[in-house]
Amino acid sequence: MKGNSHFILQLLRRTFPTAALVQLFVVALVLFAYRVKFTLVSCFGEERLPNG
C-alpha cells in the first residue's frame, strides 16, 4: 500500500508542475482563511475583529 501511494505521488508530480501545485495550495489556503474569517464574523460580529 505504501509503495502504491508513492507511485501515485510520483505520477502526480510528473503530471502537475510544482508551481501549479503551489498555486493550488495557495488558493485553497486563501479560501480556507476567508471561510474562517466569515465564521468568526458571523459568531462575534464585524466590529470586534481588527481590520485586515
Jmol script that loads the backbone (N, CA, C; Angstrom):
load data "model"
ATOM      1  N   MET A   1       0.833  -1.198   0.000  1.00  0.00           N
ATOM      2  CA  MET A   1       0.000   0.000   0.000  1.00  0.00           C
ATOM      3  C   MET A   1       0.873   1.254   0.000  1.00  0.00           C
ATOM      4  N   LYS A   2       1.956   1.207   0.799  1.00  0.00           N
ATOM      5  CA  LYS A   2       2.838   2.368   0.874  1.00  0.00           C
ATOM      6  C   LYS A   2       3.507   2.650  -0.473  1.00  0.00           C
ATOM      7  N   GLY A   3       3.939   1.584  -1.138  1.00  0.00           N
ATOM      8  CA  GLY A   3       4.557   1.746  -2.443  1.00  0.00           C
ATOM      9  C   GLY A   3       3.574   2.275  -3.471  1.00  0.00           C
ATOM     10  N   ASN A   4       2.308   1.856  -3.349  1.00  0.00           N
ATOM     11  CA  ASN A   4       1.281   2.304  -4.278  1.00  0.00           C
ATOM     12  C   ASN A   4       1.053   3.802  -4.158  1.00  0.00           C
ATOM     13  N   SER A   5       0.952   4.304  -2.926  1.00  0.00           N
ATOM     14  CA  SER A   5       0.734   5.730  -2.723  1.00  0.00           C
ATOM     15  C   SER A   5       1.949   6.529  -3.199  1.00  0.00           C
ATOM     16  N   HIS A   6       3.142   5.963  -3.029  1.00  0.00           N
ATOM     17  CA  HIS A   6       4.350   6.629  -3.504  1.00  0.00           C
ATOM     18  C   HIS A   6       4.327   6.744  -5.026  1.00  0.00           C
ATOM     19  N   PHE A   7       3.874   5.687  -5.693  1.00  0.00           N
ATOM     20  CA  PHE A   7       3.760   5.699  -7.149  1.00  0.00           C
ATOM     21  C   PHE A   7       2.776   6.773  -7.607  1.00  0.00           C
ATOM     22  N   ILE A   8       1.646   6.897  -6.881  1.00  0.00           N
ATOM     23  CA  ILE A   8       0.646   7.910  -7.213  1.00  0.00           C
ATOM     24  C   ILE A   8       1.237   9.308  -7.038  1.00  0.00           C
ATOM     25  N   LEU A   9       2.009   9.496  -5.971  1.00  0.00           N
ATOM     26  CA  LEU A   9       2.658  10.787  -5.744  1.00  0.00           C
ATOM     27  C   LEU A   9       3.620  11.126  -6.872  1.00  0.00           C
ATOM     28  N   GLN A  10       4.404  10.144  -7.296  1.00  0.00           N
ATOM     29  CA  GLN A  10       5.331  10.356  -8.401  1.00  0.00           C
ATOM     30  C   GLN A  10       4.582  10.726  -9.678  1.00  0.00           C
ATOM     31  N   LEU A  11       3.467  10.047  -9.916  1.00  0.00           N
ATOM     32  CA  LEU A  11       2.649  10.315 -11.093  1.00  0.00           C
ATOM     33  C   LEU A  11       2.096  11.732 -11.045  1.00  0.00           C
ATOM     34  N   LEU A  12       1.626  12.127  -9.865  1.00  0.00           N
ATOM     35  CA  LEU A  12       1.099  13.485  -9.701  1.00  0.00           C
ATOM     36  C   LEU A  12       2.185  14.524  -9.933  1.00  0.00           C
ATOM     37  N   ARG A  13       3.377  14.255  -9.428  1.00  0.00           N
ATOM     38  CA  ARG A  13       4.481  15.199  -9.607  1.00  0.00           C
ATOM     39  C   ARG A  13       4.846  15.336 -11.070  1.00  0.00           C
ATOM     40  N   ARG A  14       4.754  14.246 -11.810  1.00  0.00           N
ATOM     41  CA  ARG A  14       5.067  14.300 -13.224  1.00  0.00           C
ATOM     42  C   ARG A  14       3.959  15.011 -14.001  1.00  0.00           C
ATOM     43  N   THR A  15       2.705  14.802 -13.562  1.00  0.00           N
ATOM     44  CA  THR A  15       1.576  15.381 -14.284  1.00  0.00           C
ATOM     45  C   THR A  15       1.472  16.877 -14.033  1.00  0.00           C
ATOM     46  N   PHE A  16       1.515  17.267 -12.774  1.00  0.00           N
ATOM     47  CA  PHE A  16       1.385  18.680 -12.418  1.00  0.00           C
ATOM     48  C   PHE A  16       2.748  19.251 -12.057  1.00  0.00           C
ATOM     49  N   PRO A  17       3.118  20.391 -12.654  1.00  0.00           N
ATOM     50  CA  PRO A  17       4.352  21.063 -12.239  1.00  0.00           C
ATOM     51  C   PRO A  17       4.245  21.534 -10.791  1.00  0.00           C
ATOM     52  N   THR A  18       5.391  21.722 -10.158  1.00  0.00           N
ATOM     53  CA  THR A  18       5.400  22.144  -8.766  1.00  0.00           C
ATOM     54  C   THR A  18       4.728  23.499  -8.606  1.00  0.00           C
ATOM     55  N   ALA A  19       4.920  24.397  -9.564  1.00  0.00           N
ATOM     56  CA  ALA A  19       4.330  25.731  -9.487  1.00  0.00           C
ATOM     57  C   ALA A  19       2.811  25.655  -9.450  1.00  0.00           C
ATOM     58  N   ALA A  20       2.242  24.763 -10.250  1.00  0.00           N
ATOM     59  CA  ALA A  20       0.790  24.609 -10.280  1.00  0.00           C
ATOM     60  C   ALA A  20       0.282  24.079  -8.944  1.00  0.00           C
ATOM     61  N   LEU A  21       1.026  23.141  -8.354  1.00  0.00           N
ATOM     62  CA  LEU A  21       0.637  22.603  -7.049  1.00  0.00           C
ATOM     63  C   LEU A  21       0.692  23.681  -5.976  1.00  0.00           C
ATOM     64  N   VAL A  22       1.737  24.504  -6.007  1.00  0.00           N
ATOM     65  CA  VAL A  22       1.867  25.591  -5.037  1.00  0.00           C
ATOM     66  C   VAL A  22       0.730  26.579  -5.205  1.00  0.00           C
ATOM     67  N   GLN A  23       0.395  26.899  -6.466  1.00  0.00           N
ATOM     68  CA  GLN A  23      -0.698  27.821  -6.746  1.00  0.00           C
ATOM     69  C   GLN A  23      -2.012  27.279  -6.203  1.00  0.00           C
ATOM     70  N   LEU A  24      -2.252  25.996  -6.437  1.00  0.00           N
ATOM     71  CA  LEU A  24      -3.464  25.351  -5.947  1.00  0.00           C
ATOM     72  C   LEU A  24      -3.521  25.394  -4.422  1.00  0.00           C
ATOM     73  N   PHE A  25      -2.372  25.137  -3.782  1.00  0.00           N
ATOM     74  CA  PHE A  25      -2.297  25.161  -2.326  1.00  0.00           C
ATOM     75  C   PHE A  25      -2.590  26.557  -1.784  1.00  0.00           C
ATOM     76  N   VAL A  26      -2.037  27.588  -2.449  1.00  0.00           N
ATOM     77  CA  VAL A  26      -2.264  28.969  -2.016  1.00  0.00           C
ATOM     78  C   VAL A  26      -3.732  29.336  -2.149  1.00  0.00           C
ATOM     79  N   VAL A  27      -4.350  28.940  -3.260  1.00  0.00           N
ATOM     80  CA  VAL A  27      -5.776  29.221  -3.464  1.00  0.00           C
ATOM     81  C   VAL A  27      -6.608  28.552  -2.374  1.00  0.00           C
ATOM     82  N   ALA A  28      -6.288  27.298  -2.071  1.00  0.00           N
ATOM     83  CA  ALA A  28      -7.017  26.579  -1.028  1.00  0.00           C
ATOM     84  C   ALA A  28      -6.834  27.256   0.330  1.00  0.00           C
ATOM     85  N   LEU A  29      -5.612  27.725   0.594  1.00  0.00           N
ATOM     86  CA  LEU A  29      -5.320  28.396   1.854  1.00  0.00           C
ATOM     87  C   LEU A  29      -6.111  29.691   1.982  1.00  0.00           C
ATOM     88  N   VAL A  30      -6.171  30.468   0.891  1.00  0.00           N
ATOM     89  CA  VAL A  30      -6.917  31.731   0.898  1.00  0.00           C
ATOM     90  C   VAL A  30      -8.401  31.474   1.114  1.00  0.00           C
ATOM     91  N   LEU A  31      -8.937  30.472   0.421  1.00  0.00           N
ATOM     92  CA  LEU A  31     -10.350  30.133   0.593  1.00  0.00           C
ATOM     93  C   LEU A  31     -10.631  29.700   2.027  1.00  0.00           C
ATOM     94  N   PHE A  32      -9.713  28.926   2.601  1.00  0.00           N
ATOM     95  CA  PHE A  32      -9.870  28.477   3.980  1.00  0.00           C
ATOM     96  C   PHE A  32      -9.844  29.663   4.943  1.00  0.00           C
ATOM     97  N   ALA A  33      -8.938  30.620   4.698  1.00  0.00           N
ATOM     98  CA  ALA A  33      -8.836  31.804   5.552  1.00  0.00           C
ATOM     99  C   ALA A  33     -10.114  32.635   5.476  1.00  0.00           C
ATOM    100  N   TYR A  34     -10.648  32.801   4.265  1.00  0.00           N
ATOM    101  CA  TYR A  34     -11.899  33.541   4.110  1.00  0.00           C
ATOM    102  C   TYR A  34     -13.040  32.845   4.837  1.00  0.00           C
ATOM    103  N   ARG A  35     -13.056  31.537   4.776  1.00  0.00           N
ATOM    104  CA  ARG A  35     -14.110  30.773   5.433  1.00  0.00           C
ATOM    105  C   ARG A  35     -14.029  30.942   6.951  1.00  0.00           C
ATOM    106  N   VAL A  36     -12.802  30.885   7.482  1.00  0.00           N
ATOM    107  CA  VAL A  36     -12.607  31.067   8.921  1.00  0.00           C
ATOM    108  C   VAL A  36     -13.024  32.470   9.333  1.00  0.00           C
ATOM    109  N   LYS A  37     -12.634  33.480   8.544  1.00  0.00           N
ATOM    110  CA  LYS A  37     -12.986  34.860   8.868  1.00  0.00           C
ATOM    111  C   LYS A  37     -14.499  35.042   8.830  1.00  0.00           C
ATOM    112  N   PHE A  38     -15.143  34.447   7.836  1.00  0.00           N
ATOM    113  CA  PHE A  38     -16.595  34.544   7.727  1.00  0.00           C
ATOM    114  C   PHE A  38     -17.270  33.913   8.943  1.00  0.00           C
ATOM    115  N   THR A  39     -16.723  32.775   9.393  1.00  0.00           N
ATOM    116  CA  THR A  39     -17.267  32.111  10.581  1.00  0.00           C
ATOM    117  C   THR A  39     -17.095  32.984  11.817  1.00  0.00           C
ATOM    118  N   LEU A  40     -15.924  33.605  11.959  1.00  0.00           N
ATOM    119  CA  LEU A  40     -15.671  34.484  13.100  1.00  0.00           C
ATOM    120  C   LEU A  40     -16.596  35.690  13.074  1.00  0.00           C
ATOM    121  N   VAL A  41     -16.800  36.266  11.886  1.00  0.00           N
ATOM    122  CA  VAL A  41     -17.673  37.435  11.753  1.00  0.00           C
ATOM    123  C   VAL A  41     -19.100  37.065  12.126  1.00  0.00           C
ATOM    124  N   SER A  42     -19.562  35.916  11.663  1.00  0.00           N
ATOM    125  CA  SER A  42     -20.937  35.513  11.960  1.00  0.00           C
ATOM    126  C   SER A  42     -21.104  35.161  13.440  1.00  0.00           C
ATOM    127  N   CYS A  43     -20.014  34.744  14.092  1.00  0.00           N
ATOM    128  CA  CYS A  43     -20.095  34.402  15.514  1.00  0.00           C
ATOM    129  C   CYS A  43     -19.987  35.633  16.412  1.00  0.00           C
ATOM    130  N   PHE A  44     -19.010  36.491  16.134  1.00  0.00           N
ATOM    131  CA  PHE A  44     -18.686  37.577  17.060  1.00  0.00           C
ATOM    132  C   PHE A  44     -19.118  38.950  16.563  1.00  0.00           C
ATOM    133  N   GLY A  45     -19.432  39.059  15.274  1.00  0.00           N
ATOM    134  CA  GLY A  45     -19.771  40.373  14.732  1.00  0.00           C
ATOM    135  C   GLY A  45     -18.551  41.069  14.156  1.00  0.00           C
ATOM    136  N   GLU A  46     -18.792  41.915  13.160  1.00  0.00           N
ATOM    137  CA  GLU A  46     -17.704  42.555  12.420  1.00  0.00           C
ATOM    138  C   GLU A  46     -16.896  43.513  13.293  1.00  0.00           C
ATOM    139  N   GLU A  47     -17.554  44.234  14.197  1.00  0.00           N
ATOM    140  CA  GLU A  47     -16.885  45.313  14.931  1.00  0.00           C
ATOM    141  C   GLU A  47     -15.820  44.804  15.901  1.00  0.00           C
ATOM    142  N   ARG A  48     -15.898  43.530  16.297  1.00  0.00           N
ATOM    143  CA  ARG A  48     -14.916  43.010  17.247  1.00  0.00           C
ATOM    144  C   ARG A  48     -13.623  42.575  16.569  1.00  0.00           C
ATOM    145  N   LEU A  49     -13.678  42.364  15.255  1.00  0.00           N
ATOM    146  CA  LEU A  49     -12.490  41.908  14.547  1.00  0.00           C
ATOM    147  C   LEU A  49     -11.634  43.095  14.127  1.00  0.00           C
ATOM    148  N   PRO A  50     -10.312  42.971  14.230  1.00  0.00           N
ATOM    149  CA  PRO A  50      -9.432  44.027  13.718  1.00  0.00           C
ATOM    150  C   PRO A  50      -9.494  44.079  12.196  1.00  0.00           C
ATOM    151  N   ASN A  51      -9.229  45.231  11.646  1.00  0.00           N
ATOM    152  CA  ASN A  51      -9.262  45.374  10.184  1.00  0.00           C
ATOM    153  C   ASN A  51      -8.108  44.613   9.557  1.00  0.00           C
ATOM    154  N   GLY A  52      -8.362  44.042   8.355  1.00  0.00           N
ATOM    155  CA  GLY A  52      -7.289  43.347   7.676  1.00  0.00           C
ATOM    156  C   GLY A  52      -7.747  42.084   7.061  1.00  0.00           C
TER     157      GLY A  52
END
end "model"
wireframe off; spacefill off
backbone 0.3
color backbone group
